[in-house]
Amino acid sequence: MINILMIEDDPEFAELLSEYLAQYDIKITNYEDPYLGLSAGVNKFDLLILDLTLPGMDGLEVCEEVIRKYDIPVIISSARSDINDKVEAFAIGADDYLPKPYDPKEMYARIMSLLRRYSKSQNSEHAAPKSDFDLKGDTIYFKAEALHLTPAEFEVLSLLMKHQGITQSREQIINTAGNMRIDSQGKSLDVIISKIRTKLGDTKRIQAVRGVGYKLV
């Protein structure tokens, strides 16, 4: 059984989603109060579904605290349509953002996709040798040498490091890198990747995945 923690102040919405997911052997434990949700033993759950509009504490604050303290995938489920909320959620470390209203079928698909990717990433971390990359404070080291990166280059490389070996879509990278200005074709991302490769002195460490995005190998 998959155990999901949900922090959502609309009990009817939570119950509707819970009833739908139950047919797939997924159990949702919902807390309307974010403080109760945070004290419920977050690490006992496989995934967190988090609303942003909550009583007493903004959902982005909850997300930030969870990401800082726990190793658990997070899906934001919110009716807030401001793009800044979405960008900030990804910058904090949320894994997915699904605007309300949505079909429960889509949430199920996203849950399963995220859990597969998360499991694959965890297995890869356990099996892989020590990385040539290291993050200390605001500095990234490659083969023990500090890299001099712009804020946008730092954000992009940090994301690729966090998910090393797993392809990140262009949208994921762009939404996470708040310091990057993207034109309509997203060409700025390609320029930043090129500059990072140059600073690494190794063009093969960041691979382009045709039609999808990039991954760090």
Sequence and secondary structure as in RCSB ss.txt:
>XXXX:A:sequence
MINILMIEDDPEFAELLSEYLAQYDIKITNYEDPYLGLSAGVNKFDLLILDLTLPGMDGLEVCEEVIRKYDIPVI
ISSARSDINDKVEAFAIGADDYLPKPYDPKEMYARIMSLLRRYSKSQNSEHAAPKSDFDLKGDTIYFKAEALHLT
PAEFEVLSLLMKHQGITQSREQIINTAGNMRIDSQGKSLDVIISKIRTKLGDTKRIQAVRGVGYKLV
>XXXX:A:secstr
 EEEEEE S HHHHHHHHHHHHTTTEEEEEESSHHHHHTS GGGSSEEEE SS SSS HHHHHHHHHHH    EE
EEES   HHHHHHHHHHT SEEEESS  HHHHHHHHHHHHHHHHHHHHHHHHS   SEEEETTEEEETTEE    
HHHHHHHHHHHHTTTS EEHHHHHHH TT    TT HHHHHHHHHHHHHHT TTSEEEETTTEEEE 
